[in-house]
């Protein structure tokens, strides 16, 4: 597995990766989780994909997208304020230039069947490390996100606890919660799998 970041596609391969990502999101959010999301032609996209986000993608050894996350500056439109304001105790996000919003995080559960039970765990932790690494390179200090309480527990077990921004709320049969995740090199080292690979190279800096 390796991690890459794409903001503006620069090659046909980048375009292919993003197409695979949209299809993965459709399988996860529409088919498996039955979320009320817009999709077309087997792909899931929304308005926030039009704001030039950065995407963190996990690639398998076969060069296929098996995990993804979308990162957007909070100085601008965010899902938390536009779609999930009920998760914020004050109804708004206290945004600043060093804060990024993470959304559409998912991992391909079919990869577990192909690569073994521990593979899904490694991809999830690899995605955590990839998000942290990208944010560190961008000078970000915090990540805002909306998730469910089950995933909040996964973050806590990973050693990357989330500070809640409000009380959990039931949304479409999912107990959802918003929170802030700290961005530091220490948290990157906590979550990074030993086999972690990235196009950014922060783990090589730390090893040096």
MARBA-246333 format. One record per residue (C-alpha): residue number from 1; residue in one letter; chain; x, y, z. Coordinates in nm, 2 decimals. Example, Ala and Ser with C-alpha at 12.3 -4.5 7.8 and 13.67 -1.06 7.14 Angstrom:
i, aa, ch, east, north, up
1, a, A, 1.23, -0.45, 0.78 $
2, s, A, 1.37, -0.11, 0.71 $
REM end
This chain:
i, aa, ch, east, north, up
1, x, A, 0.00, 0.00, 0.00 $
2, x, A, 0.11, 0.36, -0.06 $
3, x, A, -0.05, 0.70, 0.00 $
4, x, A, -0.07, 0.98, -0.26 $
5, x, A, -0.23, 1.33, -0.25 $
6, x, A, -0.41, 1.47, -0.55 $
7, x, A, -0.55, 1.83, -0.57 $
8, x, A, -0.54, 1.92, -0.94 $
9, x, A, -0.51, 1.61, -1.16 $
10, x, A, -0.19, 1.64, -1.36 $
11, x, A, -0.20, 1.32, -1.56 $
12, x, A, -0.43, 1.06, -1.71 $
13, x, A, -0.34, 0.84, -1.42 $
14, x, A, -0.45, 1.10, -1.17 $
15, x, A, -0.79, 1.12, -1.35 $
16, x, A, -0.82, 0.74, -1.33 $
17, x, A, -0.74, 0.74, -0.96 $
18, x, A, -1.01, 1.01, -0.90 $
19, x, A, -1.26, 0.81, -1.10 $
20, x, A, -1.19, 0.50, -0.89 $
21, x, A, -1.23, 0.71, -0.58 $
22, x, A, -1.58, 0.84, -0.69 $
23, x, A, -1.68, 0.48, -0.76 $
24, x, A, -1.55, 0.36, -0.42 $
25, x, A, -1.74, 0.64, -0.25 $
26, x, A, -2.06, 0.52, -0.43 $
27, x, A, -2.01, 0.16, -0.32 $
28, x, A, -1.94, 0.26, 0.04 $
29, x, A, -2.18, 0.55, 0.11 $
30, x, A, -2.47, 0.47, -0.13 $
31, x, A, -2.46, 0.09, -0.15 $
32, x, A, -2.32, -0.03, 0.19 $
33, x, A, -2.42, 0.25, 0.42 $
34, x, A, -2.74, 0.35, 0.23 $
35, x, A, -2.67, 0.73, 0.28 $
36, x, A, -2.88, 0.97, 0.09 $
37, x, A, -2.61, 1.09, -0.15 $
38, x, A, -2.62, 1.20, -0.51 $
39, x, A, -2.45, 0.97, -0.76 $
40, x, A, -2.45, 0.92, -1.13 $
41, x, A, -2.30, 0.64, -1.34 $
42, x, A, -2.18, 0.45, -1.04 $
43, x, A, -2.00, 0.75, -0.90 $
44, x, A, -2.07, 0.96, -0.59 $
45, x, A, -1.99, 1.34, -0.61 $
46, x, A, -2.13, 1.64, -0.43 $
47, x, A, -2.09, 2.02, -0.44 $
48, x, A, -1.78, 2.01, -0.22 $
49, x, A, -1.59, 1.82, -0.49 $
50, x, A, -1.62, 2.14, -0.70 $
51, x, A, -1.42, 2.35, -0.45 $
52, x, A, -1.08, 2.21, -0.55 $
53, x, A, -1.02, 1.99, -0.25 $
54, x, A, -0.71, 1.78, -0.19 $
55, x, A, -0.77, 1.40, -0.19 $
56, x, A, -0.57, 1.16, 0.01 $
57, x, A, -0.58, 0.82, -0.17 $
58, x, A, -0.46, 0.48, -0.05 $
59, x, A, -0.34, 0.26, -0.33 $
60, x, A, -0.31, -0.12, -0.33 $
61, x, A, 0.00, -0.30, -0.47 $
62, x, A, -0.22, -0.35, -0.78 $
63, x, A, -0.24, 0.04, -0.81 $
64, x, A, -0.61, 0.05, -0.73 $
65, x, A, -0.77, 0.30, -0.49 $
66, x, A, -0.87, 0.12, -0.17 $
67, x, A, -0.91, 0.43, 0.06 $
68, x, A, -0.98, 0.80, 0.03 $
69, x, A, -1.05, 1.12, 0.21 $
70, x, A, -1.14, 1.47, 0.10 $
71, x, A, -0.97, 1.78, 0.26 $
72, x, A, -1.10, 2.13, 0.23 $
73, x, A, -0.99, 2.46, 0.39 $
74, x, A, -1.25, 2.56, 0.65 $
75, x, A, -1.21, 2.92, 0.54 $
76, x, A, -1.47, 2.86, 0.28 $
77, x, A, -1.77, 2.63, 0.23 $
78, x, A, -1.77, 2.33, 0.47 $
79, x, A, -2.00, 2.03, 0.51 $
80, x, A, -2.01, 2.09, 0.88 $
81, x, A, -2.17, 2.43, 0.85 $
82, x, A, -2.38, 2.37, 0.53 $
83, x, A, -2.49, 2.01, 0.58 $
84, x, A, -2.44, 1.92, 0.95 $
85, x, A, -2.48, 2.24, 1.15 $
86, x, A, -2.69, 2.04, 1.41 $
87, x, A, -2.37, 1.87, 1.51 $
88, x, A, -2.21, 2.20, 1.62 $
89, x, A, -2.31, 2.33, 1.96 $
90, x, A, -2.31, 2.69, 1.84 $
91, x, A, -2.43, 2.60, 1.49 $
92, x, A, -2.11, 2.73, 1.33 $
93, x, A, -1.75, 2.63, 1.30 $
94, x, A, -1.48, 2.84, 1.46 $
95, x, A, -1.27, 2.82, 1.14 $
96, x, A, -0.92, 2.96, 1.09 $
97, x, A, -0.66, 2.93, 0.81 $
98, x, A, -0.47, 2.64, 0.99 $
99, x, A, -0.79, 2.43, 1.01 $
100, x, A, -0.89, 2.17, 0.74 $
101, x, A, -1.21, 1.99, 0.71 $
102, x, A, -1.19, 1.61, 0.64 $
103, x, A, -1.49, 1.44, 0.48 $
104, x, A, -1.58, 1.14, 0.27 $
105, x, A, -1.33, 0.91, 0.45 $
106, x, A, -1.38, 0.55, 0.35 $
107, x, A, -1.19, 0.23, 0.30 $
108, x, A, -1.27, -0.05, 0.06 $
109, x, A, -1.40, -0.34, 0.28 $
110, x, A, -1.36, -0.58, -0.02 $
111, x, A, -0.98, -0.54, 0.03 $
112, x, A, -1.01, -0.72, 0.36 $
113, x, A, -1.15, -1.03, 0.18 $
114, x, A, -0.87, -1.02, -0.07 $
115, x, A, -0.57, -0.94, 0.15 $
116, x, A, -0.67, -1.08, 0.50 $
117, x, A, -0.84, -0.95, 0.81 $
118, x, A, -0.56, -0.72, 0.92 $
119, x, A, -0.55, -0.54, 0.58 $
120, x, A, -0.84, -0.32, 0.65 $
121, x, A, -0.69, -0.21, 0.98 $
122, x, A, -0.36, -0.12, 0.81 $
123, x, A, -0.53, 0.08, 0.53 $
124, x, A, -0.74, 0.28, 0.79 $
125, x, A, -0.43, 0.36, 0.99 $
126, x, A, -0.24, 0.44, 0.68 $
127, x, A, -0.51, 0.68, 0.58 $
128, x, A, -0.48, 0.85, 0.92 $
129, x, A, -0.11, 0.89, 0.87 $
130, x, A, -0.16, 1.02, 0.51 $
131, x, A, -0.40, 1.28, 0.62 $
132, x, A, -0.18, 1.39, 0.91 $
133, x, A, 0.13, 1.41, 0.69 $
134, x, A, -0.04, 1.62, 0.42 $
135, x, A, -0.18, 1.86, 0.69 $
136, x, A, 0.16, 1.89, 0.85 $
137, x, A, 0.31, 1.98, 0.51 $
138, x, A, 0.04, 2.24, 0.45 $
139, x, A, 0.10, 2.40, 0.79 $
140, x, A, -0.24, 2.29, 0.94 $
141, x, A, -0.29, 2.25, 1.31 $
142, x, A, -0.64, 2.11, 1.33 $
143, x, A, -0.88, 1.89, 1.13 $
144, x, A, -1.26, 1.93, 1.17 $
145, x, A, -1.48, 1.64, 1.07 $
146, x, A, -1.82, 1.49, 1.11 $
147, x, A, -1.83, 1.11, 1.17 $
148, x, A, -2.02, 0.85, 1.36 $
149, x, A, -1.96, 0.75, 1.72 $
150, x, A, -1.82, 0.41, 1.61 $
151, x, A, -1.55, 0.57, 1.41 $
152, x, A, -1.49, 0.81, 1.70 $
153, x, A, -1.40, 0.50, 1.90 $
154, x, A, -1.16, 0.38, 1.63 $
155, x, A, -0.98, 0.72, 1.64 $
156, x, A, -0.95, 0.69, 2.02 $
157, x, A, -0.81, 0.34, 2.00 $
158, x, A, -0.56, 0.46, 1.74 $
159, x, A, -0.43, 0.71, 1.99 $
160, x, A, -0.57, 1.01, 1.80 $
161, x, A, -0.87, 1.13, 2.01 $
162, x, A, -1.12, 1.37, 1.88 $
163, x, A, -1.25, 1.67, 2.08 $
164, x, A, -1.62, 1.70, 2.03 $
165, x, A, -1.78, 2.01, 1.89 $
166, x, A, -2.13, 1.92, 2.01 $
167, x, A, -2.35, 1.63, 2.13 $
168, x, A, -2.41, 1.33, 1.91 $
169, x, A, -2.72, 1.35, 1.69 $
170, x, A, -2.91, 1.07, 1.51 $
171, x, A, -2.89, 1.15, 1.13 $
172, x, A, -3.04, 0.90, 0.89 $
173, x, A, -3.02, 0.62, 1.15 $
174, x, A, -2.65, 0.70, 1.22 $
175, x, A, -2.54, 0.84, 1.56 $
176, x, A, -2.32, 1.12, 1.43 $
177, x, A, -2.08, 1.36, 1.60 $
178, x, A, -1.85, 1.65, 1.49 $
179, x, A, -1.51, 1.71, 1.64 $
180, x, A, -1.16, 1.85, 1.61 $
181, x, A, -0.85, 1.63, 1.56 $
182, x, A, -0.50, 1.77, 1.65 $
183, x, A, -0.23, 1.78, 1.38 $
184, x, A, 0.12, 1.71, 1.51 $
185, x, A, 0.42, 1.50, 1.42 $
186, x, A, 0.37, 1.29, 1.74 $
187, x, A, 0.02, 1.18, 1.63 $
188, x, A, 0.16, 1.10, 1.28 $
189, x, A, 0.41, 0.87, 1.45 $
190, x, A, 0.14, 0.71, 1.67 $
191, x, A, -0.08, 0.61, 1.38 $
192, x, A, 0.17, 0.53, 1.11 $
193, x, A, 0.19, 0.16, 1.01 $
194, x, A, 0.54, 0.02, 0.98 $
195, x, A, 0.47, -0.05, 0.61 $
196, x, A, 0.34, 0.30, 0.54 $
197, x, A, 0.46, 0.46, 0.21 $
198, x, A, 0.38, 0.81, 0.09 $
199, x, A, 0.46, 1.04, -0.20 $
200, x, A, 0.53, 1.32, 0.06 $
201, x, A, 0.81, 1.17, 0.25 $
202, x, A, 0.75, 1.28, 0.61 $
203, x, A, 0.83, 0.94, 0.75 $
204, x, A, 1.17, 0.96, 0.58 $
205, x, A, 1.24, 1.29, 0.75 $
206, x, A, 1.15, 1.14, 1.09 $
207, x, A, 1.37, 0.84, 1.02 $
208, x, A, 1.66, 1.07, 0.94 $
REM end
